[in-house]
Amino acid sequence: MLDILQVELGSNMNSASLVRSGIQGPIKATSSKSNVLSCSQSRSFWIGVNPDDGMMEVGQGNVPFQQKLMTWKVADDLFIN
């Protein structure tokens, strides 16, 4: 059973973002959008799951499920609290 999802925003010198299964585990989703993080301005991010289809998403901005960066299918045995 998967215990942890690791979300990295602005990885690889702020040139990519990714989701891993476990700490430093296999990559489940990626985004090549660069400059996601900023030293000079605050930015909002969200993580959400759709209970109907089990898709988890990570995005940017204040409105969940808009401005998506990454989407992936969650394993059926993953408990989301």
N, C-alpha and C positions, 0 to 999 in steps of 0.2 A: 504494500500500500504506500502511496505517495504521502509524505508527511509535510513537505514544504514546497512552495513555489517561490522561486527567487526572481524578483523583477528588477532589472537593471535599466535605469534611464540615463542616457548620455554616456553610454559605455564607449570604450575605444576612442578616447579623446573627444567625446561629445559627437561622435559620428554615427552611432547606432544605439538601439535599445533592444533588449531581449528578455525572454522569460525562460527560466530553467526549471527543470524537475529536480528539486533538491539543491543543496549548496554546491555550486560549480558543477552541477549535473548536466545531463543532455539538454540541449536547447529545444524548446517547444514552439517558440514564436520569435520573430525578429522584425525590426523596422530599421530601414536605412535612412530615416529622416534625420538630418544633422542639426546641430545647434538646438537640441530640445531643452537643454539647461542654459541658464544665463547667470553670470556673476553680477549683473547690474539690475536685474528685475526679478521680482517674485513671479513664479508661474504655478498654476494649479494643475493637478493630475488626478485621475480617478481610476479605480479598478472596479469592475462590475461583472456579475454573472446573470445570464438569462436562465431562469429555472425551467423554462419550456424546452429549450434545446441544449442546455448545458454548456453553452459557449461563454467563455470568459473573455473579457476585453479590457485593455488598458488604453487610456486616452488622455488627451491634453485639454485643459479648459475647465470651466466651472459647471458645464452641463454634461452629466453622464450620458454615455452612448452617442455622443457627437465627437467629432475630431478624433477618431479612433487611430491609435498607433499600431496595436497588435490585437489579434483575435486567435483563440485556439480552443479546441475541444477538450473539456475536462474529462478525465477518466471517471468511469461510473463509481468507482470505490473511493473517490475523494470526498471527504466530509467538509462541507463549507459552512462556517458558522458566522 
